[in-house]
């Protein structure tokens, strides 16, 4: 599977906004975006006139980078969102939020979505008591997410219960910090999805 192997801070600089791809580092003074917020490359600081298509493309790229998805998977998700009832753009964001790696990140078990994806791939996370190692799997309302019993003794999860005690999670999730678990209470609505994405631009791009 293809994957991005360059410095992820370049992605934030390219989109001109913090995408919080490196977890806690993005909130510290070590964040590269705070030092150089212009686009990477030789002509990064040059003023450029962006076309309508360019604006739409950048919005799609931003969404892909935030959720860590490649083009084919993102397009497939959009196609499924388009077939659902309701507003396509909002359906798309809800489906992206329902991804297993994103839910693990939202519950606070990982400091970034990429780290959450690694936890899922390595078999540390269970859904309804059964191991699920597919980061792109979509959770359903009522699903219970938890850390596998045989993983709780690892160095990574030691002390996590205390660290999560005061954590605030999105309203559509319920966190059980003491037992290193959580529940999908319902699907999120657009107002609860705090990502800097204008989803209507993505819909316009794919509608061309």
DOGU-206628 format. One line per field, with one value per residue (C-alpha): residue in one letter; x, y, z; residue number from 1. Coordinates in Angstrom, 2 decimals, padded with zeros to 5 digits, always signed. Layout:
BEGIN
residu [A;...] $
c1 [X;...] $
c2 [Y;...] $
c3 [Z;...] $
num [NUM;...] $
END
This chain:
BEGIN
residu [X;X;X;X;X;X;X;X;X;X;X;X;X;X;X;X;X;X;X;X;X;X;X;X;X;X;X;X;X;X;X;X;X;X;X;X;X;X;X;X;X;X;X;X;X;X;X;X;X;X;X;X;X;X;X;X;X;X;X;X;X;X;X;X;X;X;X;X;X;X;X;X;X;X;X;X;X;X;X;X;X;X;X;X;X;X;X;X;X;X;X;X;X;X;X;X;X;X;X;X;X;X;X;X;X;X;X;X;X;X;X;X;X;X;X;X;X;X;X;X;X;X;X;X;X;X;X;X;X;X;X;X;X;X;X;X;X;X;X;X;X;X;X;X;X;X;X;X;X;X;X;X;X;X;X;X;X;X;X;X;X;X;X;X;X;X;X;X;X;X;X;X;X;X;X;X;X;X;X;X;X;X;X;X;X;X;X;X;X;X;X;X;X;X;X;X;X;X;X;X;X;X;X;X;X;X;X;X] $
c1 [+000.00;+001.29;+001.87;+003.30;+006.88;+007.98;+007.87;+004.20;+004.71;+005.11;+001.48;+000.31;+002.45;+001.11;-002.50;-001.75;-003.38;-002.47;-003.76;-002.52;-000.90;+001.80;-000.34;+001.07;+003.97;+001.48;+000.47;+004.05;+006.61;+008.37;+005.66;+007.27;+004.14;+004.61;+008.10;+007.35;+003.68;+004.28;+004.13;+007.21;+009.50;+011.52;+008.48;+006.57;+006.55;+005.50;+002.03;-000.12;-003.55;-005.57;-008.34;-011.74;-010.60;-007.44;-009.46;-011.65;-008.66;-006.89;-009.99;-010.08;-006.35;-006.78;-009.52;-007.46;-004.46;-006.42;-007.90;-004.84;-006.58;-005.29;-007.21;-008.93;-010.23;-011.35;-013.20;-014.88;-016.04;-017.42;-019.30;-020.95;-021.81;-023.37;-025.74;-027.00;-029.98;-029.20;-026.47;-023.54;-020.83;-022.12;-022.54;-018.89;-017.62;-019.78;-018.38;-014.82;-015.53;-016.90;-013.62;-012.11;-008.80;-010.58;-012.77;-009.71;-008.12;-011.26;-011.47;-007.94;-006.20;-003.78;-002.43;-002.88;-004.85;-001.68;-000.83;-004.41;-004.14;-001.01;-002.74;-005.61;-003.33;-001.28;-004.40;-004.60;-008.24;-011.46;-015.03;-017.78;-015.16;-013.64;-010.33;-010.64;-007.44;-008.95;-008.50;-011.03;-013.84;-016.89;-018.28;-022.03;-024.19;-024.00;-020.54;-018.25;-014.57;-011.94;-008.27;-007.53;-006.97;-003.56;-002.44;-003.24;-000.06;+002.14;+004.18;+002.10;-001.19;+000.19;-001.15;-003.46;-006.59;-005.40;-004.39;-007.84;-009.73;-010.27;-010.45;-013.40;-014.59;-017.11;-020.77;-021.50;-018.97;-018.94;-015.55;-014.96;-011.50;-011.21;-011.71;-009.88;-013.00;-015.72;-019.03;-020.44;-023.62;-024.82;-023.52;-022.13;-023.87;-022.00;-021.81;-019.91;-017.19;-014.39;-012.33;-011.47;-013.07;-015.57;-017.13;-019.29;-016.09;-015.26;-018.74;-018.35;-014.98;-016.27;-019.39;-017.39] $
c2 [+000.00;+003.46;+005.86;+009.31;+009.10;+012.75;+015.17;+015.56;+019.20;+019.98;+019.00;+021.63;+024.25;+023.29;+023.68;+026.88;+025.63;+023.39;+019.88;+018.53;+015.49;+015.04;+015.13;+016.98;+018.46;+020.58;+022.33;+023.02;+025.61;+022.96;+022.98;+023.73;+025.54;+028.23;+028.92;+028.67;+028.88;+029.44;+026.59;+024.36;+024.49;+027.10;+029.20;+028.68;+032.37;+033.60;+035.07;+032.93;+033.46;+030.33;+029.24;+027.97;+024.44;+025.00;+026.08;+023.00;+020.72;+022.13;+021.50;+017.87;+017.45;+019.00;+016.52;+013.58;+014.68;+015.32;+011.82;+010.17;+008.70;+008.18;+009.20;+005.94;+005.30;+008.90;+008.79;+005.51;+007.08;+010.06;+007.75;+005.97;+009.32;+010.50;+007.52;+008.15;+010.34;+013.87;+016.35;+014.66;+016.81;+016.20;+012.48;+012.40;+013.99;+011.73;+008.66;+009.91;+010.49;+006.97;+005.42;+003.16;+005.02;+008.36;+007.04;+005.70;+009.15;+010.98;+008.82;+009.88;+006.51;+008.14;+011.67;+011.64;+009.73;+008.14;+006.81;+005.57;+003.80;+002.03;+000.90;-000.56;-002.26;-003.87;-005.41;-003.39;-002.34;-004.34;-003.56;-005.27;-007.53;-008.70;-007.54;-005.28;-004.42;-002.53;+001.25;+002.10;+000.03;+002.17;+001.96;+001.80;+003.41;+001.29;-000.15;-000.50;+000.23;-000.97;-001.75;-005.47;-007.14;-008.51;-005.04;-003.18;-004.30;-002.73;+000.36;+002.50;+001.91;+002.05;+005.14;+005.99;+005.62;+008.44;+010.59;+010.20;+010.95;+014.61;+014.31;+015.77;+013.74;+014.66;+014.53;+011.52;+009.39;+008.17;+007.62;+005.05;+006.16;+003.79;+000.72;+002.09;+001.93;+003.97;+003.74;+005.20;+006.71;+007.98;+009.37;+012.93;+015.92;+018.53;+021.05;+018.53;+017.83;+020.31;+019.99;+023.08;+021.71;+023.37;+020.13;+021.80;+022.56;+018.84;+018.06;+020.72;+019.26;+015.72;+017.00;+018.44] $
c3 [+000.00;-000.89;+001.98;+002.59;+003.86;+003.84;+006.79;+007.73;+008.76;+005.05;+004.60;+007.09;+005.40;+001.99;+003.14;+005.05;+008.24;+011.16;+010.55;+013.92;+012.33;+015.00;+018.11;+021.12;+019.14;+017.16;+020.38;+021.46;+020.43;+018.34;+015.68;+012.29;+011.09;+013.75;+012.38;+008.65;+007.76;+004.05;+001.51;+001.19;-001.81;-003.68;-004.60;-001.37;-000.43;-003.87;-004.25;-006.49;-007.94;-007.17;-009.53;-008.42;-009.22;-007.20;-004.14;-004.40;-004.88;-001.84;+000.29;-000.80;-000.14;+003.28;+004.19;+002.94;+004.98;+008.17;+008.12;+006.59;+003.54;+000.02;-003.10;-004.01;-000.52;-000.16;-003.50;-002.56;+000.70;-001.20;-003.59;-000.65;+000.97;-002.27;-002.34;+001.18;+002.02;+003.19;+002.34;+000.60;+002.19;+005.69;+004.98;+003.90;+007.10;+009.27;+007.51;+008.00;+011.69;+012.01;+010.87;+013.50;+013.66;+014.08;+016.92;+018.75;+018.35;+019.48;+022.61;+023.53;+023.21;+020.74;+020.31;+016.51;+013.90;+012.52;+015.96;+016.36;+013.01;+014.24;+017.44;+015.43;+012.88;+015.66;+017.19;+020.41;+019.96;+020.23;+019.14;+021.12;+022.68;+019.39;+017.98;+014.96;+013.09;+010.13;+010.58;+007.85;+009.39;+010.20;+013.72;+014.33;+017.00;+020.15;+019.40;+022.43;+021.80;+024.27;+024.64;+024.37;+027.74;+026.75;+025.65;+028.86;+030.56;+027.88;+028.67;+026.32;+028.15;+031.70;+033.46;+030.55;+032.70;+034.99;+032.00;+030.42;+033.63;+032.80;+029.02;+027.12;+024.16;+021.42;+022.50;+020.28;+022.16;+025.76;+027.40;+030.13;+031.19;+034.13;+031.94;+028.89;+026.79;+025.19;+023.37;+020.16;+021.56;+018.16;+014.89;+014.97;+013.41;+011.39;+014.24;+016.34;+013.76;+014.52;+011.36;+009.22;+006.07;+003.72;+002.53;-000.13;-002.10;-002.18;-003.45;-006.17;-007.18;-007.60;-009.39;-012.29] $
num [1;2;3;4;5;6;7;8;9;10;11;12;13;14;15;16;17;18;19;20;21;22;23;24;25;26;27;28;29;30;31;32;33;34;35;36;37;38;39;40;41;42;43;44;45;46;47;48;49;50;51;52;53;54;55;56;57;58;59;60;61;62;63;64;65;66;67;68;69;70;71;72;73;74;75;76;77;78;79;80;81;82;83;84;85;86;87;88;89;90;91;92;93;94;95;96;97;98;99;100;101;102;103;104;105;106;107;108;109;110;111;112;113;114;115;116;117;118;119;120;121;122;123;124;125;126;127;128;129;130;131;132;133;134;135;136;137;138;139;140;141;142;143;144;145;146;147;148;149;150;151;152;153;154;155;156;157;158;159;160;161;162;163;164;165;166;167;168;169;170;171;172;173;174;175;176;177;178;179;180;181;182;183;184;185;186;187;188;189;190;191;192;193;194;195;196;197;198;199;200;201;202;203;204;205;206;207;208] $
END
